[in-house]
């Protein structure tokens, strides 16, 4: 009998334990060292841009024009002109840092109670974040000095906000690591009741993340990344890595508990769960590849990161994990914890006792439960019909009480358009030609007070900073931006031999959203088509392929609905330390769609493979469904709890987009592993009957893929354990017990 790929990998690893284990460790060390030495390359402003704002950024980059990192500091007093002494002292302190240039005279507000200090950080703008700390310290001292005299100081700017963001991301990632890992370990201790069995999946998942981090750093030299990419990679790597190991380890332990010898148990686990891991991992990676079609650098980075970490975790699960299991033997149960290790001699059947009780009425009344589950999911999805998306501004992203958000709000209230003006970039063959100069003058005049014209003669490029009304991001600002793009700029340069593009923060946000709306259709089409084809080839069934997509869409819809209810409408947001923000981060729906289509296949492939395995052993459809779901219930429950716990950690982080991602993914996985896999899937498969497994004649050419059923059927409990010669078995006994058929 020819074994499938997963079985061959498992047997090879068991035969070559030292090679597999040392090879894995060598890979992780080399990837970490080389990746760390190369460093990660983050995306620059011009790379992030798309559309018209992207073209404006490209003109500036091609002309080697570096926009200096500007900073704004507002000094506020209770009375008119009460800020003068504090502003003068602060100006001197800022100059004394040696890190700033062009400190302008204080600009008073209309009521005279506030003054705005404007200056730039010395050096290249991309290095400003490394030089801004002395400036932050000087402003902080001014805050402390002014507190006793009724003077308040607020700072916002390119370098200070980037510094705040970088520090926040680093702190959040550290918090996630130190919270998610112990959580996963604790859940596994409860699931397995043994320290070694719990440590194994966590250890492999962490080493997979570390190795993938190194590879991603190397890859970032070709595809530049956003800073949030590492957080997403860790989130996916820990969840997927633990799940894959859990599926594999749970099947091996179940086979041992059922009376198989060590070699046979591992061979069956490799042929069945190992194969499910390969199919699931491949599905996740291909689904993630769909993000490359979005046309956005952010999603390309997410795609690269998740593909790398899933690939590494998958390979580790089917190679080094069998080697470790072969080397440990029954020592996998070392460090047993009293009252937690309750594994029955009946193996998997004991673990599925609760699932069996839940499943009994579902299989007896499939139509009722299918309709009820679908109604619940659709009800949860209902709020998504009114979902609004936008690129969340600083106040919404960090919370209205965050110091950076407060500073931004205070400055924009007193000096509208200051922090985020629109920026018109003009490129001409001769920027000093009379028609071009006339157009620039006309546009600057029409832009109103505060518009600033800068001409770069050597590069034949000009810039006009145009203040936007409102806070620079609200509906009033967006209306002004549209008028600038659609009317003011085209009218000024009509008939002039020059190219004029409108950029700036708001313009970049609007262009990003436009590209996102265009990219979601091809991404979804790609993911749906690939998922359909992979399920079709894996199970040779049109029905399984179609229902896989339908169930995934229900999970995604429910996740969208919950996200909308919590973050857009504020229902229960305070329970997770968040607040109502009135919209969903614009890239979140596409990201959640892609990730959930990939992750839900973990459970789907694992469960349906076990059902198909039972079916191919001769069971009728209903018995195969009961057998497959009860035998996988323990692993699916454990994996889901770990995923939900990891995602929940991200739901408690500081940034709004991380919170939305954590809540959306956590809710979807919870629903997918319970309502979908335990109720909707079995009831639907029961109603469909033998049509689940029917292969149309015109698809009979599809190859029959082994699900490991031949391996399980042909194995005997009394086979010799040559691979485990000299490995202690812990005296578990029962090696000659008959193999349960589950009938």
C-alpha positions as CSV (number, residue, x, y, z in Angstrom):
1,X,0.0,0.0,0.0
2,X,1.4,3.4,-1.0
3,X,1.2,5.9,1.9
4,X,0.1,9.5,1.3
5,X,2.7,12.3,1.6
6,X,1.9,13.1,5.2
7,X,2.3,9.5,6.2
8,X,5.7,9.2,4.4
9,X,6.9,12.4,6.0
10,X,5.9,11.1,9.5
11,X,7.5,7.7,9.0
12,X,10.7,9.3,7.7
13,X,10.9,11.7,10.6
14,X,10.4,8.8,13.0
15,X,13.2,6.9,11.4
16,X,15.5,9.9,11.3
17,X,14.6,11.6,14.6
18,X,18.0,13.3,15.2
19,X,18.1,14.6,11.6
20,X,14.6,16.0,11.8
21,X,14.9,17.7,15.2
22,X,18.4,19.1,14.7
23,X,17.5,20.2,11.2
24,X,14.5,22.1,12.6
25,X,16.6,23.8,15.3
26,X,19.3,24.7,12.7
27,X,16.7,26.2,10.4
28,X,15.2,28.3,13.2
29,X,18.6,29.6,14.4
30,X,19.9,30.4,10.9
31,X,16.6,32.2,10.0
32,X,16.7,34.2,13.2
33,X,20.3,35.2,13.0
34,X,20.4,36.0,9.3
35,X,17.0,37.8,9.4
36,X,18.0,39.7,12.5
37,X,21.3,40.8,10.9
38,X,19.6,41.9,7.7
39,X,16.9,43.9,9.6
40,X,13.3,44.6,8.5
41,X,12.7,47.2,5.9
42,X,9.5,49.2,6.4
43,X,7.5,50.9,3.6
44,X,8.1,54.5,2.8
45,X,5.3,57.0,2.2
46,X,5.6,56.9,-1.5
47,X,5.3,53.1,-1.5
48,X,2.2,53.2,0.6
49,X,0.4,55.6,-1.8
50,X,-2.0,54.6,-4.5
51,X,-4.1,56.5,-7.0
52,X,-3.6,60.3,-7.4
53,X,-1.9,60.7,-4.0
54,X,0.5,57.9,-4.9
55,X,1.5,59.7,-8.1
56,X,2.1,62.9,-6.1
57,X,4.4,61.0,-3.7
58,X,6.2,59.4,-6.7
59,X,6.9,62.8,-8.2
60,X,8.5,64.0,-5.0
61,X,10.6,60.8,-4.6
62,X,11.8,60.9,-8.2
63,X,12.8,64.5,-7.7
64,X,14.6,63.5,-4.5
65,X,12.5,65.9,-2.5
66,X,12.3,64.9,1.1
67,X,9.5,66.5,3.0
68,X,10.9,67.3,6.5
69,X,9.2,65.9,9.5
70,X,7.1,68.8,10.8
71,X,6.0,69.3,14.4
72,X,3.4,71.4,16.0
73,X,3.3,72.4,19.7
74,X,0.4,74.5,21.0
75,X,0.7,76.4,24.2
76,X,-2.6,77.3,25.8
77,X,-3.4,79.7,28.7
78,X,-6.5,80.7,30.5
79,X,-6.2,84.3,29.5
80,X,-5.2,86.1,26.4
81,X,-1.5,86.3,25.9
82,X,-0.9,84.2,29.0
83,X,1.1,81.8,26.9
84,X,3.9,84.2,25.9
85,X,6.5,83.5,28.6
86,X,5.9,79.7,28.4
87,X,6.1,79.8,24.5
88,X,9.4,81.8,24.6
89,X,11.0,79.4,27.1
90,X,9.8,76.4,25.1
91,X,11.2,77.9,21.8
92,X,14.6,78.3,23.5
93,X,14.5,74.7,24.9
94,X,13.6,73.3,21.6
95,X,16.4,75.1,19.8
96,X,18.8,73.9,22.6
97,X,18.1,70.2,21.8
98,X,20.0,70.6,18.6
99,X,17.5,68.4,16.8
100,X,15.1,71.0,15.4
101,X,15.3,73.8,12.8
102,X,13.1,76.6,11.6
103,X,11.4,77.3,14.8
104,X,8.9,79.9,13.8
105,X,7.5,82.7,15.9
106,X,4.3,81.8,17.9
107,X,1.1,82.0,15.8
108,X,-1.7,83.3,18.1
109,X,-5.2,81.9,17.9
110,X,-8.2,84.1,17.2
111,X,-9.1,84.5,20.9
112,X,-5.5,85.1,21.8
113,X,-5.4,82.3,24.5
114,X,-3.4,79.9,22.4
115,X,-0.2,80.0,20.3
116,X,1.2,77.5,17.8
117,X,4.9,76.8,17.5
118,X,5.9,75.3,14.2
119,X,9.3,73.7,13.5
120,X,11.0,70.7,11.7
121,X,13.1,67.8,12.9
122,X,16.6,67.9,11.4
123,X,17.8,65.3,9.0
124,X,15.9,62.9,6.7
125,X,12.3,62.5,7.4
126,X,12.5,58.7,7.7
127,X,15.1,59.1,10.5
128,X,13.2,61.7,12.4
129,X,11.6,59.2,14.7
130,X,15.0,58.3,16.0
131,X,15.9,61.9,16.7
132,X,12.6,63.2,18.2
133,X,13.1,62.0,21.8
134,X,15.0,65.1,23.1
135,X,12.2,67.2,21.6
136,X,9.5,65.1,23.4
137,X,11.5,65.5,26.6
138,X,11.6,69.3,26.2
139,X,7.9,69.5,25.6
140,X,7.2,67.2,28.6
141,X,9.3,69.6,30.9
142,X,7.3,72.5,29.5
143,X,4.1,70.7,30.4
144,X,5.3,70.1,34.0
145,X,6.4,73.7,34.4
146,X,3.2,75.1,33.0
147,X,0.9,72.9,35.0
148,X,1.2,75.1,38.1
149,X,0.7,78.4,36.1
150,X,-2.5,77.5,34.2
151,X,-0.6,76.7,31.0
152,X,-1.2,73.6,29.0
153,X,1.1,72.2,26.2
154,X,0.0,69.9,23.4
155,X,2.3,68.4,20.7
156,X,1.5,66.6,17.5
157,X,3.6,66.0,14.4
158,X,5.0,63.5,11.9
159,X,7.9,62.3,14.1
160,X,6.1,62.4,17.5
161,X,3.1,60.5,16.2
162,X,5.3,57.9,14.5
163,X,7.3,57.5,17.6
164,X,4.1,57.1,19.6
165,X,2.8,54.5,17.1
166,X,6.1,52.5,17.1
167,X,6.3,52.4,20.8
168,X,2.7,51.4,21.1
169,X,3.0,48.6,18.6
170,X,6.1,47.3,20.4
171,X,4.4,47.4,23.8
172,X,1.2,45.7,22.3
173,X,3.2,42.9,20.7
174,X,5.1,42.3,23.9
175,X,1.8,42.3,25.8
176,X,0.3,39.8,23.3
177,X,3.3,37.5,23.5
178,X,3.4,37.5,27.4
179,X,-0.4,37.0,27.6
180,X,-1.3,34.7,24.6
181,X,1.5,32.2,25.2
182,X,0.6,31.4,28.9
183,X,-3.1,31.3,27.9
184,X,-2.4,28.7,25.2
185,X,-0.2,26.7,27.6
186,X,-2.9,26.8,30.3
187,X,-5.6,25.6,27.9
188,X,-3.4,22.8,26.6
189,X,-2.6,21.7,30.2
190,X,-6.3,21.3,30.8
191,X,-6.8,19.6,27.4
192,X,-4.0,17.0,27.9
193,X,-3.5,17.0,31.6
194,X,0.3,16.6,31.2
195,X,3.0,19.2,31.1
196,X,5.1,17.7,28.2
197,X,2.1,17.2,26.0
198,X,1.1,20.8,26.6
199,X,4.5,22.3,26.1
200,X,5.1,20.5,22.7
201,X,2.5,22.4,20.6
202,X,3.4,25.8,22.2
203,X,7.1,25.2,21.7
204,X,6.7,24.2,18.1
205,X,4.4,27.2,17.4
206,X,6.8,29.7,19.0
207,X,9.8,28.3,17.1
208,X,7.8,28.4,13.9
209,X,7.0,32.1,14.6
210,X,10.7,32.9,15.4
211,X,11.9,31.2,12.2
212,X,9.2,32.9,10.1
213,X,10.1,36.3,11.7
214,X,13.6,35.8,10.3
215,X,12.4,34.8,6.9
216,X,10.1,37.8,6.8
217,X,12.9,40.2,7.7
218,X,14.9,38.8,4.7
219,X,11.8,39.1,2.4
220,X,11.1,42.6,3.5
221,X,14.1,43.8,1.5
222,X,12.1,42.9,-1.6
223,X,8.6,43.7,-0.4
224,X,8.6,46.5,2.2
225,X,6.3,46.0,5.1
226,X,4.1,48.0,7.5
227,X,4.9,47.9,11.2
228,X,1.6,46.0,12.0
229,X,2.7,43.1,9.9
230,X,4.7,41.4,12.7
231,X,1.7,41.6,15.0
232,X,-0.5,39.9,12.4
233,X,2.2,37.3,11.8
234,X,2.5,36.4,15.5
235,X,-1.3,36.2,15.8
236,X,-1.6,33.8,12.9
237,X,1.5,31.8,13.7
238,X,0.7,31.1,17.3
239,X,-2.9,30.2,16.6
240,X,-2.2,28.0,13.5
241,X,1.0,26.4,14.9
242,X,-0.7,25.3,18.1
243,X,-3.8,24.0,16.2
244,X,-1.8,21.9,13.7
245,X,0.2,20.3,16.5
246,X,-2.9,19.8,18.6
247,X,-4.7,17.9,15.8
248,X,-1.7,15.7,15.2
249,X,-1.0,15.0,18.8
250,X,-4.6,14.4,19.8
251,X,-5.0,11.7,17.1
252,X,-1.8,10.0,18.1
253,X,-2.9,9.9,21.8
254,X,-6.4,8.7,20.8
255,X,-4.9,5.8,18.9
256,X,-2.6,4.9,21.8
257,X,-5.6,5.0,24.2
258,X,-7.5,2.7,21.8
259,X,-4.8,0.1,22.1
260,X,-2.5,0.8,19.2
261,X,1.2,0.4,19.7
262,X,3.4,3.5,19.5
263,X,4.5,3.0,15.9
264,X,1.1,2.2,14.6
265,X,-0.5,5.1,16.4
266,X,1.9,7.6,15.0
267,X,1.6,6.2,11.5
268,X,-2.2,6.5,11.6
269,X,-1.9,10.1,13.0
270,X,0.5,11.0,10.2
271,X,-1.7,9.5,7.5
272,X,-5.0,11.1,8.8
273,X,-4.4,14.2,10.9
274,X,-1.1,14.9,9.1
275,X,-2.8,14.8,5.8
276,X,-5.5,17.2,7.1
277,X,-2.8,19.6,8.3
278,X,-1.2,19.6,4.8
279,X,-4.6,20.2,3.1
280,X,-5.6,22.8,5.6
281,X,-2.2,24.6,5.5
282,X,-2.2,24.6,1.7
283,X,-5.7,26.0,1.7
284,X,-4.8,28.8,4.2
285,X,-1.7,29.8,2.2
286,X,-3.5,29.9,-1.1
287,X,-6.3,31.9,0.4
288,X,-3.8,34.3,1.9
289,X,-2.2,34.7,-1.6
290,X,-5.5,36.2,-2.7
291,X,-4.5,39.4,-0.9
292,X,-1.8,40.0,-3.5
293,X,-4.7,40.8,-5.9
294,X,-5.8,43.8,-3.8
295,X,-3.1,46.1,-5.3
296,X,-2.3,47.4,-1.8
297,X,1.1,47.1,-0.2
298,X,-0.5,46.6,3.2
299,X,-2.2,43.4,2.1
300,X,0.7,42.2,0.1
301,X,2.7,42.3,3.4
302,X,0.0,40.5,5.3
303,X,-0.1,37.9,2.6
304,X,3.6,37.3,2.7
305,X,3.7,37.2,6.5
306,X,0.9,34.8,6.9
307,X,2.0,32.5,4.1
308,X,5.5,32.2,5.6
309,X,4.3,31.5,9.1
310,X,1.6,29.0,8.1
311,X,4.1,27.2,5.8
312,X,6.7,26.9,8.5
313,X,4.1,25.8,11.1
314,X,2.7,23.2,8.7
315,X,6.1,21.8,7.8
316,X,7.1,21.6,11.5
317,X,3.9,19.8,12.4
318,X,4.4,17.0,9.8
319,X,8.2,16.6,10.3
320,X,9.7,17.6,13.6
321,X,6.5,16.7,15.6
322,X,6.5,13.0,14.5
323,X,10.2,12.9,15.3
324,X,9.6,14.3,18.8
325,X,6.7,12.0,19.4
326,X,8.8,9.0,18.3
327,X,11.6,10.0,20.6
328,X,9.4,10.7,23.6
329,X,7.2,7.6,23.3
330,X,4.9,7.4,26.3
331,X,7.0,10.1,28.0
332,X,4.7,12.5,26.2
333,X,2.4,12.0,29.3
334,X,5.2,13.1,31.7
335,X,4.2,15.6,34.3
336,X,0.7,14.5,34.7
337,X,-1.5,16.9,36.6
338,X,-3.9,15.4,39.1
339,X,-7.6,15.7,38.3
340,X,-6.9,16.9,34.7
341,X,-5.6,13.7,33.0
342,X,-8.9,11.8,32.7
343,X,-8.2,10.0,29.4
344,X,-10.4,7.0,29.2
345,X,-9.4,3.6,27.8
346,X,-12.1,4.2,25.2
347,X,-9.9,7.0,23.8
348,X,-11.6,9.4,21.6
349,X,-15.1,8.3,22.4
350,X,-14.7,9.6,25.9
351,X,-13.6,13.0,24.7
352,X,-16.7,13.1,22.5
353,X,-19.2,12.3,25.2
354,X,-20.5,15.9,25.4
355,X,-20.4,16.2,21.6
356,X,-22.4,13.0,21.3
357,X,-25.1,14.3,23.6
358,X,-25.3,17.6,21.6
359,X,-25.3,15.7,18.3
360,X,-28.1,13.3,19.1
361,X,-31.0,15.7,18.7
362,X,-29.2,17.4,15.8
363,X,-29.1,14.2,13.8
364,X,-32.6,13.2,14.8
365,X,-34.1,16.6,13.8
366,X,-31.7,17.9,11.2
367,X,-34.1,20.2,9.4
368,X,-35.0,22.1,12.5
369,X,-31.5,22.6,13.7
370,X,-30.2,23.5,10.3
371,X,-32.8,26.3,10.0
372,X,-32.3,27.4,13.6
373,X,-28.5,27.7,13.3
374,X,-28.8,29.5,10.0
375,X,-31.3,32.0,11.5
376,X,-29.0,32.7,14.4
377,X,-26.0,33.3,12.1
378,X,-28.0,35.5,9.8
379,X,-29.4,37.5,12.8
380,X,-25.8,38.1,14.0
381,X,-24.8,39.2,10.5
382,X,-27.7,41.6,10.2
383,X,-25.9,44.7,11.6
384,X,-23.3,44.3,8.8
385,X,-25.9,45.6,6.3
386,X,-25.2,49.0,7.7
387,X,-21.4,48.7,8.0
388,X,-19.4,51.9,7.4
389,X,-15.7,51.7,6.6
390,X,-13.1,54.4,6.8
391,X,-9.4,54.9,7.6
392,X,-9.7,55.7,11.2
393,X,-8.1,58.9,12.3
394,X,-5.9,59.3,15.3
395,X,-8.6,60.0,17.8
396,X,-10.5,56.9,16.8
397,X,-7.5,54.7,16.4
398,X,-5.9,55.4,19.8
399,X,-9.0,56.3,21.8
400,X,-10.5,59.7,22.5
401,X,-8.6,59.9,25.9
402,X,-5.2,59.0,24.5
403,X,-2.7,61.9,24.9
404,X,-1.9,62.0,21.2
405,X,-5.6,62.1,20.3
406,X,-6.2,64.9,22.8
407,X,-3.4,66.9,21.4
408,X,-4.5,66.4,17.8
409,X,-8.1,67.4,18.6
410,X,-7.0,70.5,20.6
411,X,-4.7,71.7,17.9
412,X,-7.2,71.2,15.0
413,X,-9.9,72.9,17.0
414,X,-7.9,76.1,17.4
415,X,-5.9,75.9,14.2
416,X,-8.0,74.0,11.5
417,X,-6.1,72.3,8.8
418,X,-2.8,72.6,10.5
419,X,-1.8,69.0,11.1
420,X,-3.0,67.5,7.9
421,X,-3.3,69.9,4.9
422,X,-3.9,68.7,1.4
423,X,-0.8,68.9,-0.7
424,X,-0.9,69.8,-4.4
425,X,2.2,68.5,-6.3
426,X,2.9,70.0,-9.7
427,X,5.4,68.7,-12.3
428,X,6.3,70.6,-15.4
429,X,9.0,70.7,-18.1
430,X,9.7,74.2,-17.0
431,X,8.2,75.1,-13.6
432,X,9.2,78.8,-14.1
433,X,7.3,79.1,-17.4
434,X,4.8,82.0,-17.4
435,X,1.6,79.8,-17.8
436,X,2.8,77.5,-15.0
437,X,3.6,80.4,-12.7
438,X,0.3,81.9,-13.4
439,X,-1.5,78.7,-12.6
440,X,0.4,78.2,-9.4
441,X,-0.4,81.8,-8.3
442,X,-4.1,81.4,-9.2
443,X,-4.4,78.1,-7.3
444,X,-2.6,79.5,-4.2
445,X,-4.9,82.5,-4.2
446,X,-8.0,80.3,-4.6
447,X,-6.9,78.0,-1.8
448,X,-7.3,80.8,0.7
449,X,-5.5,81.9,3.8
450,X,-2.8,79.6,5.0
451,X,-1.9,78.1,1.6
452,X,1.8,77.9,1.1
453,X,3.6,77.6,-2.2
454,X,7.1,76.0,-2.4
455,X,8.9,75.8,-5.8
456,X,11.8,73.4,-6.3
457,X,13.4,75.0,-9.4
458,X,16.1,72.4,-10.0
459,X,13.5,69.6,-10.1
460,X,10.8,71.6,-11.9
461,X,8.4,70.6,-9.2
462,X,6.1,72.8,-7.0
463,X,4.1,72.1,-3.9
464,X,1.1,73.9,-2.5
465,X,0.0,73.1,1.0
466,X,-3.8,73.7,1.2
467,X,-5.4,73.7,4.7
468,X,-8.6,71.7,4.9
469,X,-11.6,72.8,7.0
470,X,-12.9,70.9,10.0
471,X,-10.4,68.5,11.7
472,X,-8.8,67.5,8.4
473,X,-10.5,64.2,8.2
474,X,-14.2,64.8,8.8
475,X,-17.0,65.1,6.2
476,X,-16.3,68.9,5.8
477,X,-12.7,68.1,5.0
478,X,-13.6,65.4,2.5
479,X,-16.0,67.7,0.7
480,X,-13.3,70.3,0.4
481,X,-10.8,67.7,-0.9
482,X,-13.3,66.6,-3.6
483,X,-13.8,70.2,-4.6
484,X,-10.1,70.7,-4.8
485,X,-9.5,67.6,-6.9
486,X,-12.6,67.9,-9.2
487,X,-12.8,71.6,-9.7
488,X,-10.2,73.9,-8.3
489,X,-7.0,72.2,-9.5
490,X,-8.3,71.2,-13.0
491,X,-9.6,74.7,-13.5
492,X,-6.3,76.3,-12.5
493,X,-4.2,74.1,-14.8
494,X,-6.6,73.9,-17.7
495,X,-4.5,74.2,-20.9
496,X,-1.2,74.4,-19.0
497,X,1.6,72.0,-19.9
498,X,1.9,70.5,-16.4
499,X,0.7,67.6,-14.3
500,X,-1.0,68.4,-11.0
501,X,-1.9,65.8,-8.4
502,X,-3.5,66.3,-4.9
503,X,-1.9,64.3,-2.1
504,X,-1.7,64.6,1.7
505,X,-3.0,62.4,4.5
506,X,-6.7,62.7,3.7
507,X,-6.1,62.2,0.0
508,X,-4.1,59.1,0.7
509,X,-6.8,57.7,2.9
510,X,-9.5,58.3,0.3
511,X,-7.4,56.7,-2.5
512,X,-6.6,53.7,-0.3
513,X,-10.4,53.2,0.3
514,X,-11.1,53.5,-3.4
515,X,-8.5,50.9,-4.3
516,X,-9.7,48.6,-1.5
517,X,-13.3,48.7,-2.9
518,X,-11.9,47.8,-6.3
519,X,-9.7,45.0,-5.0
520,X,-12.2,43.1,-2.8
521,X,-14.0,41.6,-5.8
522,X,-11.1,39.8,-7.4
523,X,-9.7,38.8,-4.0
524,X,-13.0,37.2,-3.0
525,X,-13.4,35.5,-6.4
526,X,-9.9,34.1,-6.2
527,X,-10.4,32.8,-2.6
528,X,-13.8,31.3,-3.3
529,X,-12.5,29.6,-6.5
530,X,-9.4,28.2,-4.8
531,X,-11.3,26.9,-1.8
532,X,-13.9,25.3,-4.1
533,X,-11.2,23.5,-6.2
534,X,-9.2,22.4,-3.2
535,X,-12.2,20.9,-1.5
536,X,-13.3,19.3,-4.8
537,X,-9.9,17.6,-5.3
538,X,-9.6,16.6,-1.6
539,X,-13.1,15.0,-1.3
540,X,-14.2,14.5,-4.9
541,X,-17.6,16.1,-4.1
542,X,-19.3,19.1,-5.5
543,X,-21.6,19.2,-2.5
544,X,-18.7,19.3,0.0
545,X,-17.0,22.1,-2.0
546,X,-20.1,24.2,-2.3
547,X,-21.2,23.8,1.3
548,X,-17.7,24.6,2.5
549,X,-17.9,28.1,0.9
550,X,-21.5,28.6,2.1
551,X,-20.6,27.8,5.7
552,X,-17.5,30.1,5.6
553,X,-19.6,32.9,4.3
554,X,-22.1,32.5,7.2
555,X,-19.2,32.7,9.7
556,X,-17.7,35.8,8.0
557,X,-21.1,37.5,7.9
558,X,-21.6,36.9,11.6
559,X,-18.2,38.3,12.3
560,X,-18.9,41.4,10.3
561,X,-22.2,41.8,12.1
562,X,-20.6,41.6,15.6
563,X,-17.8,44.0,14.6
564,X,-20.3,46.5,13.3
565,X,-22.5,46.2,16.5
566,X,-19.6,46.6,18.9
567,X,-17.3,49.1,17.2
568,X,-19.6,51.1,14.9
569,X,-22.7,51.2,17.2
570,X,-20.8,50.7,20.5
571,X,-22.9,47.8,21.8
572,X,-20.8,46.4,24.6
573,X,-17.6,48.1,23.5
574,X,-16.8,49.3,27.0
575,X,-16.7,45.6,28.1
576,X,-13.4,45.2,26.2
577,X,-12.1,48.6,27.1
578,X,-13.0,50.1,23.7
579,X,-15.5,52.7,22.6
580,X,-17.9,53.5,19.8
581,X,-16.0,54.9,16.8
582,X,-18.8,54.9,14.2
583,X,-17.0,52.9,11.6
584,X,-14.9,49.9,10.8
585,X,-11.2,50.3,9.8
586,X,-11.4,50.2,6.0
587,X,-9.0,47.3,5.5
588,X,-10.5,45.1,8.2
589,X,-13.4,43.5,6.2
590,X,-11.2,42.2,3.5
591,X,-8.6,41.0,6.0
592,X,-11.1,39.2,8.1
593,X,-12.7,37.6,5.0
594,X,-9.4,36.2,3.8
595,X,-8.2,35.0,7.2
596,X,-11.4,33.4,8.2
597,X,-11.7,31.6,4.8
598,X,-8.3,30.2,5.6
599,X,-8.7,29.4,9.3
600,X,-12.1,27.9,9.0
601,X,-10.6,25.3,6.8
602,X,-8.6,24.0,9.7
603,X,-11.7,22.7,11.4
604,X,-13.6,21.9,8.2
605,X,-10.9,19.8,6.6
606,X,-10.1,18.1,10.0
607,X,-13.8,17.2,10.7
608,X,-14.9,16.3,7.2
609,X,-11.7,14.2,6.6
610,X,-12.6,12.1,9.7
611,X,-16.2,11.8,8.5
612,X,-15.0,10.7,5.1
613,X,-12.6,8.2,6.8
614,X,-15.5,6.6,8.6
615,X,-17.6,6.6,5.5
616,X,-14.9,4.9,3.5
617,X,-14.7,2.2,6.2
618,X,-18.3,1.3,5.3
619,X,-20.4,3.3,7.7
620,X,-23.7,4.8,6.6
621,X,-23.9,8.6,6.2
622,X,-25.5,9.3,9.6
623,X,-23.1,7.0,11.5
624,X,-20.1,8.4,9.8
625,X,-21.2,12.0,10.7
626,X,-21.6,11.0,14.3
627,X,-18.3,9.1,14.4
628,X,-16.4,11.9,12.7
629,X,-17.7,14.7,14.8
630,X,-17.5,13.0,18.2
631,X,-14.0,11.7,17.5
632,X,-12.8,15.2,16.5
633,X,-14.8,17.2,19.1
634,X,-12.0,17.3,21.7
635,X,-9.3,18.5,19.2
636,X,-11.6,21.0,17.6
637,X,-12.8,22.4,20.9
638,X,-9.2,22.7,22.2
639,X,-8.0,24.3,19.0
640,X,-11.0,26.7,19.0
641,X,-10.5,27.7,22.6
642,X,-6.8,28.5,22.0
643,X,-7.5,30.5,18.8
644,X,-10.3,32.5,20.5
645,X,-8.0,33.1,23.5
646,X,-5.2,34.4,21.3
647,X,-7.5,36.6,19.3
648,X,-9.1,37.9,22.5
649,X,-5.7,39.1,23.6
650,X,-5.5,41.2,20.5
651,X,-9.0,42.5,21.2
652,X,-7.7,44.1,24.4
653,X,-4.7,45.9,22.8
654,X,-4.4,49.7,22.5
655,X,-5.1,50.3,18.9
656,X,-8.6,50.2,17.5
657,X,-7.7,48.2,14.4
658,X,-6.1,45.5,16.6
659,X,-9.2,45.4,18.8
660,X,-11.5,45.0,15.8
661,X,-9.3,42.3,14.3
662,X,-9.2,40.4,17.6
663,X,-12.9,40.6,18.2
664,X,-13.9,39.8,14.6
665,X,-11.7,36.8,14.3
666,X,-12.4,35.5,17.8
667,X,-16.1,35.6,17.4
668,X,-16.0,34.0,14.0
669,X,-13.8,31.1,15.2
670,X,-16.0,30.6,18.2
671,X,-19.1,30.4,16.1
672,X,-17.4,28.3,13.4
673,X,-16.2,25.7,15.9
674,X,-19.5,25.5,17.8
675,X,-22.6,26.6,15.9
676,X,-21.3,25.8,12.5
677,X,-19.2,22.6,13.0
678,X,-21.4,21.1,15.8
679,X,-24.9,21.9,14.6
680,X,-25.1,23.4,11.1
681,X,-22.5,21.1,9.4
682,X,-23.9,17.8,10.7
683,X,-27.5,18.7,10.2
684,X,-26.8,19.9,6.7
685,X,-24.8,16.7,5.8
686,X,-27.6,14.6,7.3
687,X,-30.2,16.2,5.1
688,X,-28.0,15.8,2.0
689,X,-27.4,12.2,2.7
690,X,-25.4,10.2,0.2
691,X,-25.3,13.3,-2.1
692,X,-22.4,14.5,0.2
693,X,-20.1,12.0,-1.4
694,X,-21.5,11.7,-4.9
695,X,-19.0,12.3,-7.7
696,X,-20.7,13.2,-11.0
697,X,-19.7,11.1,-13.9
698,X,-18.1,14.1,-15.6
699,X,-15.8,14.5,-12.6
700,X,-14.8,10.8,-12.3
701,X,-11.4,11.6,-13.6
702,X,-10.5,13.3,-10.3
703,X,-7.9,11.3,-8.5
704,X,-9.0,9.5,-5.3
705,X,-7.1,11.0,-2.5
706,X,-6.4,8.9,0.6
707,X,-7.7,10.2,3.9
708,X,-5.7,7.7,5.8
709,X,-8.5,5.2,6.1
710,X,-6.5,2.4,4.5
711,X,-3.7,3.0,7.0
712,X,-6.1,2.8,10.0
713,X,-7.9,-0.2,8.6
714,X,-4.8,-2.2,7.7
715,X,-3.0,-1.6,11.0
716,X,-3.1,-4.1,13.8
717,X,-2.6,-3.5,17.4
718,X,0.0,-6.3,17.7
719,X,2.4,-5.0,15.0
720,X,6.0,-4.7,16.2
721,X,7.3,-1.2,17.1
722,X,10.7,-1.3,15.5
723,X,10.9,2.5,15.3
724,X,10.6,2.8,19.0
725,X,13.2,0.3,20.0
726,X,14.6,1.3,23.3
727,X,12.0,4.0,23.9
728,X,10.2,3.6,27.2
729,X,6.4,3.1,26.9
730,X,5.5,3.9,30.4
731,X,3.6,0.7,30.9
732,X,0.3,1.8,29.6
733,X,-0.7,-1.6,28.7
734,X,-3.5,-2.5,26.3
735,X,-1.2,-2.9,23.2
736,X,-3.0,-6.0,22.2
737,X,-6.5,-4.6,22.6
738,X,-8.8,-4.8,19.6
739,X,-9.1,-1.7,17.5
740,X,-12.5,0.0,17.9
741,X,-14.4,0.4,14.7
742,X,-16.8,3.0,16.0
743,X,-19.7,1.1,14.6
